[in-house]
Amino acid sequence: MHHMMKRFGPGTALVAIKPFPLQFEHESSNEDNKKWRTELKLAQLPKNERLATKKLSEYYGKLGFRRIARTSYMVRTTEWVLPDIERLV
């Protein structure tokens, strides 16, 4: 996300996202999809969708995203300086 905002942010005023943990995406029988899920170790990630989404939202909060009240969306102005990525891990 940090890289995408640096790459595509210039010329925009706002970035909007809907945090959704990848381990809850629909599992396809496609071999490439299975390989991708295995490489990312998605099966090892938390199984509780609500808690995983909360954790992901907290991470995006470190990048400056703020939740839009009564929605599952978060926004961030591109005017704010991006934090150093080393401080996020």
NORCOR-V183398 format. One record per helix or strand of 3 or more residues. SS is the DSSP state (alpha for helix, beta for strand). FROM is the first residue (numbers start at 0). LEN is the number of residues. Records with the same first field share a line. If there is no record, write none. Layout:
BEGIN
SS->FROM-LEN ; FROM-LEN
END
This chain:
BEGIN
alpha->1-7 ; 21-3 ; 30-9 ; 41-3 ; 48-14 ; 84-3
beta->13-4 ; 73-4
END
